Amino acid sequence: MHNHHQFMESEMLQMFTLVSHNCRKQAGGSGYSDW
């Protein structure tokens, strides 16, 4: 069941990236400039 663990990590990484983009957008930046 290692695949399930990898899937969870991928989901969390996606969420973290999405939140980071949203935070940067709210801060007045484009949100994608430095990715």
Residue frames relative to the residue before (quaternion, step in Angstrom):
aa qw qx qy qz dx dy dz
M 1.0000 0.0000 0.0000 0.0000 0.00 0.00 0.00
H 0.2780 0.7783 -0.5206 0.2144 3.58 1.09 0.61
N 0.5856 0.5992 -0.3734 0.3982 3.57 1.09 -0.66
H 0.6239 0.5422 -0.3440 0.4455 3.57 1.01 -0.80
H 0.6444 0.5196 -0.3224 0.4592 3.58 0.96 -0.84
Q 0.6546 0.5050 -0.3119 0.4683 3.57 0.94 -0.87
F 0.6248 0.5379 -0.3354 0.4558 3.57 1.02 -0.79
M 0.6506 0.5139 -0.3158 0.4613 3.58 0.93 -0.87
E 0.6485 0.5089 -0.3211 0.4662 3.58 0.92 -0.85
S 0.6402 0.5228 -0.3236 0.4606 3.58 0.98 -0.83
E 0.6461 0.5208 -0.3177 0.4586 3.58 0.95 -0.87
M 0.6722 0.4945 -0.3001 0.4621 3.57 0.89 -0.92
L 0.6383 0.5213 -0.3270 0.4624 3.57 1.01 -0.79
Q 0.6349 0.5212 -0.3262 0.4678 3.58 1.01 -0.80
M 0.6562 0.5078 -0.3111 0.4633 3.58 0.91 -0.91
F 0.6480 0.5250 -0.3163 0.4522 3.57 0.92 -0.91
T 0.6574 0.5036 -0.3057 0.4698 3.58 0.96 -0.89
L 0.6455 0.5229 -0.3179 0.4570 3.56 0.97 -0.88
V 0.6559 0.5042 -0.3059 0.4712 3.58 0.93 -0.90
S 0.6335 0.5308 -0.3336 0.4535 3.58 0.97 -0.82
H 0.6424 0.5157 -0.3211 0.4672 3.58 0.94 -0.86
N 0.6667 0.5060 -0.3067 0.4532 3.58 0.89 -0.93
C 0.6435 0.5196 -0.3227 0.4602 3.58 0.96 -0.84
R 0.6626 0.4974 -0.3087 0.4673 3.58 0.93 -0.87
K 0.6330 0.5239 -0.3360 0.4604 3.59 1.01 -0.76
Q 0.6712 0.4940 -0.2977 0.4656 3.58 0.91 -0.90
A 0.6435 0.5273 -0.3211 0.4526 3.57 1.14 -0.59
G 0.6370 -0.5567 0.3242 0.4233 3.59 1.25 -0.03
G 0.5996 0.5616 -0.3699 0.4338 3.59 1.25 -0.07
S 0.6668 -0.4823 0.3657 0.4347 3.54 -1.28 0.02
G 0.4277 -0.7117 0.4561 0.3201 3.56 1.15 -0.62
Y 0.7774 0.2837 -0.1564 0.5392 3.58 1.17 -0.40
S 0.4043 0.7669 -0.4415 0.2313 3.57 1.27 -0.13
D 0.8127 0.2650 -0.1353 0.5010 3.61 0.84 -0.86
W 0.5179 0.6135 -0.4544 0.3858 3.61 1.05 0.61
